[in-house]
Amino acid sequence: MLLDILKSRRSIRKFQNKEIEQEKIDTILKSALLAPSSRSIRPWEFVAVTNKEIINQLSQSRDPGSGFLAGAPLAVAVIADHTLSDVWVEDASIAATIIQLTAQDLGLGSCWIQVRERFHKEQETAGDYIREVLGIPGQYCVECLIAIGYPAEEKKPYEEDMLKREKLHFDKF
């Protein structure tokens, strides 16, 4: 049940030293391609990285905040062609969420690394750094990186009685 996946999905930053089966990677990427987008424009694209050297480079994209990526066997860069849609951020975010939920459903852990509006170094954005590392053309913006792997840490699922129901409104605010 999707509700159970949502409750159990937590940000995992420690991963086992274990490769992810190609079938699971394919399932994650297929799920990303099924993500809805505004007017079905699908401005997003995905760069799946399993090469350890490249993952190590990507783990240096933000300081602090991305170092744990070095321990992940899979990194997915969620990018979008900003010339195709004015809501590419929303479209890419939906796809990134679907990637994380699919990973959870497959028994994997994941963590979103925010890239858009973040910096690599004082004069270079994290997005520019990642574009250079991955050879991404200039019209693409990087929304996020997602670290994925078999969890090496355990976190308790969310409990329904901890939900902030005061944030729910009906008919009017």
N, C-alpha and C positions, 0 to 999 in steps of 0.2 A: 504494500500500500504506500502511495506517495507520502502520506502524512508521516509514516514511520521513517521513511528515508529523510524527510526534512528534519525530523526530531533527532535523528542519529548523526546527521552530517555536521561535522565540526571542522574547524581549521586545523589541519595536520601539518606540522612543520618538521617532523622527524620521521624518516622513512627507513624501512629495512633495505639492506643491500641485496635486493632481489629484482631482477628484470620483470617487466610487465609483459605478459603474453601478447603477441601480435594481434590475436583475435580480440583481446580487450581494448587495445589501442584503436583498432579498426571500429569497434563498437562505439567508443567515445567520439571518434571523429565523425562517424555516420550520424550520431545523435546531434552533433553540432550543426551538421548540414541540414538537419530537420528543424532547426530553430526558426521560430516565426520572425518576420521582419516587416517593417512598415512597407505597405504596398508591394510586398514580396520582392523587394529590390535585392535583398540579400547582399549588402555591401561588405559583409564580413568575409574574411578568409582566415585560415588557421595554419600555423607553422608548428608541426610536431617535431620535437627534438629529443632524440635518445642518445646522441653523441655526447659522451661525458665531458670532453674538452669544451664543446660549445655550451653545454649546460653550465659549466664552471664560469665561462665568460658571462653568460646571462645572469649568473648569481651575483655579479658585480655591478648590475645595472642601477641599483639604488643603494645608497648608503645612508642610513641603515634600512633594513627591510627586506632585502632579497638574498642575503647570505645563505639562508637555509636551503635555497633552491639547489645548491651544490650537492646535497644529499638525495635529491630526487632522481629516479630513473627516467622520468618523462617530464618535459616542460612543453606547454602549449602556449604559443603566442597568439593572442586573439587580436586581430588587426582588422581594419576596415578602410575602404576607399571613401574618403570624405567627400570626393567629388560626385559620388553617386546619390548620396542621401544626406539631408540635413539632420537626420536623427540616427546617424551611424553609432553614436555613443550608446543610445538605448538598445539598438539592434545588437551591437557587440556584447553589451552587458547581459542581454537575455541569453545569447549563445554561450557565454562564459558560465552562466548559472546552470544551463543545461549540461555543459561539460562536467561541472562539479557534481551534479545530482546523478549523472550516469556513472561517474567514477565511484560514487558512494554505493550505488546499486550493484556494482561489480565487485564490491569488497575492497575498494581502494580508498585511500585518503587523498585529500587535496587541500590546497590553499591558494587563494587569489592573491596576487602581488599587483597592487595598483601601479600603473605606469603613466597613464595620461595625467598631465599636470604635475608630474614628479620629476626630480632632477637626478642625474647621474653624478655630475660634478657641477660646480658653480655655474659654468658657462654652457653646459651641455645637458639637454633633457634626457631622461631615461629612454624616451621613445626614439630619439635620434641615435643614442648608443645602440639600442636593440636593432634598429633598422640597419645600422652599419654591420653589426655582428651577423645578422641573418640575411643580409643582402636584399632587404625589402625596399621596393621602389618608393619614391618620395610622396606620391599621392595617398599612401596608406598611413594611417595613424595607428599607433599601438595603444589599445585600451588596457590590456593587462597581460600578465604571464600567469599561468596556472601550473603549480607544482603538483605532480601526481605520483603516487607510489603506494606500496603496501605500508600501512602505518607501523611505526615503531614506538608509538605512544598511544595511550588509551584515554579517551575523554568521555565523560558521562553524557548520555543523550540529554537533550532538553526535556524538561518535564512540563506537562501542560499546565500545572498549577503555578508555574513561574511565568506564564505568558502575561504580558502587560495588556490585559483586556481593556484598560482605560483608554487605549489607543484606538479602540473600535467605536464607530459611530454609525447610527442608523437613521436614515431619512434626512437628518440635518446634523451639522457638527455639534 
